[in-house]
Amino acid sequence: MDLLDAHGQAMDTFDRAMHKVGLTDWDSPTPCGDWTVRDLVNHIVVDQLWVPDVLDGRTLAEVGDKFDGDQLHDDPLAAWRAASDVARSAWLRPGALDGTVHLSSGDQAAAEYGWQMTTDLTVHGWDLATALGADAAIPDELAEALIAFIEPQADAWSATGLFGTPVAVPRDAPSAARLVGLLGRQP
């Protein structure tokens, strides 16, 4: 699966979950430790806001603290839409995947960063849907592509605290269950 197609499907997965959030859900717990629904959504919105600057080659110091704190304000859905639009547009620019990005973990290929962001959108779409008692509906092709990307580095990611320790899931389980299990979630 092509990275940009995977990224588009991941955005759709998160967007579907966002449209299920009710007025009384924002303080609800999620599968992400101490994060509420609002905390999780703010995390994703902030990540999306960073994308244009990161893909333009800016360093963390150059971006500074402009995205610190609450970026959802009074309309979390509007904040998500705006952030996802600017991020998607940045990813779709010609040559966006060809450069090097400067992250807190060091410099890396923009395409690697793209797969990481796609993974984050997908798993947090699952987290959000799960917090709401809904099905995340992660497409099989997306889940399989992310499993192929994550498996070689799952232990390293777990050791950094980026994701939890992988949860054992039968090999014949649905792709989405194997993906979230690999990222430390109980499917």
Buried (B, 14 or more C-beta within 10 A) or exposed (E): BEBBEBBBBBBBBBBBBBEBBEEEBBEBEBBBEEBBBBBBBBBBBBBBBBBBBBBBEBBEEEBEEEBEEEBBEEEBEEBBBBBBEBBBEBBEEEEBBEBEBBBEEEEEEBBBBBBBBBBBBBBBBBBBBBBBEBEBEBBEEBBBBBBEBBEEEBEEBBEEEBBBEBBEBEEEBEBBBBBBBBBBBEB
